[in-house]
Amino acid sequence: MIVGAGGAGLAAVRAIRRRDAECRIVVVTAESCPAYSPALLPYLLSGAVAEKGLVLADTRFYDAHRVALVPGTRAVGVDFERRTVLVEPGGSLEYSSLLIATGASARGEEVPGATAADGPLTLRTLADARILQRRLEEARSVAVLGAGLAGLEIAMAARRTGKQVTILARSDHILSRNVGAEEAAVVQRWLEESGIRFLLGRDKPAMEQVGARRYLTTGQGDAVPADVCVAAKGAAPNTAWSSPVAARTDRGLVVDEGMRTGIPGVFAAGDAAFSRHGVTGHVEALATWPSACAQGAVAGTNMAGGDGLLSGEIPFNVLPVFDRRISFMGCTSPEALGYLGGGVVRTVIGDPVSGRARTLWLQEGRLVGAVMFGSQPGAGRLRQAIQSGVRPGSAKGGSWGLLSGLPVVGAR
């Protein structure tokens, strides 16, 4: 049984069928629509993608893989001794092995003065997107709480539809969980060129009505027009129903290299799992689509009797910024680099402002992180270098230029 039909769940289905053509596979999902890509939801808001363009797996996928799909059914509990999952609508389903791949839900934010209609709204599911899309049709101004990946993507989607957009955040720079202040400043400049406004270092948001207009105020005295307010404050794993899984944290279920939770026959993958960073060794939530798929594939292999291992993962994200792009892999945030201790050297290759550059982080000659501005040549080689721990050469040597796809013109 697989609970969840996202990237991890679908990857597990494929992996199981590669090893076992006959076993029964049951996929339970709370949603009634076909499996879709949540990463594309901002493009649905802007009209760049239609709903059918979100679909990852329809009935043909489940038929081809001989899967019994149980849609519109939410897991609400589990009896590990009897190996049954309790579901709503009422009842229970038996399993011999279980994969918890229920993803995560958006963390909202309570805003004093906001009504139920104000929200703030969130964007995590197709249902969220449909609501937000309707609200945007009537809005002139949008306020986004949060300057991480999700917040920036929502802001860009709203801006593409001609809205006045302001991003507010407590942090002093955007993308604080992904990159340092210097890399973030480049992206912020790109977004400001598109007309998006930033108010950073802000707290205590509240909603106020002035005549016919709604405003989002802050503790610093700002008053931001906000016909629509969206909270993009991260996500919380949907794992409460599976308590008490061994080694459970409030940010996910801790798993070993085979995606096992510690309870016989029970696995976890995707946003529900808490696994090991491939560079720092730190156990954390690696909530990216590639990680979810890799974890799901290992879990599915082992559910079917294999010996799959995932010794460590390299976080990897790509953020299109209108007609530009930035990607980051490995240790690129202050928090991740902090886990490495001292001896980390930052090297800049090319000109980030021009939109064609690389920032590399090295520790004792080993590449531990990379940010790529613009086109992606060499991305695979950089990621492989981080994963394998090789030391291709000096930070200022030609070998790094070859890896990054750019000449070394500004190393420091």
Buried (B, 14 or more C-beta within 10 A) or exposed (E): BBBBBBBBBBBBBBBBBEBBEEBEBBBBBBBEBBBBBBBBBBBBBBEEBEBEEBBBBEEEBBEEBEBEBBBEBBBBBBEBEEBBBBBEEEEEBEBEBBBBBBBBBBBBBEBEBBEEEBBBBBBBBBEBBBBBBEBBEEBEBBBBBBBBBBBBBBBBBBBBBEBBBBBBBBBEBBBBBBBBBEBBBBBBEBBEEBEBBBBBEBEEBEBBEEEEEBBBBBEEEBEBBBBBBBBBBBBBBBBEBBEEBEBBEEBBBBBBBBBBBBBEBBBBBBBBBBBBBBBBEBBBBBBBBBBBBBBBBBBBBBBBEBEBEBEBBBBBBBBBBEEBBBBBBBBBBBBBBEBBEEEBBBBBBBBBEEBBBBBBBBBEEBBBBBBBBBEEEBBEBBBEBBBEEEEBBBBEEEBBBBBBBBEBEEBE
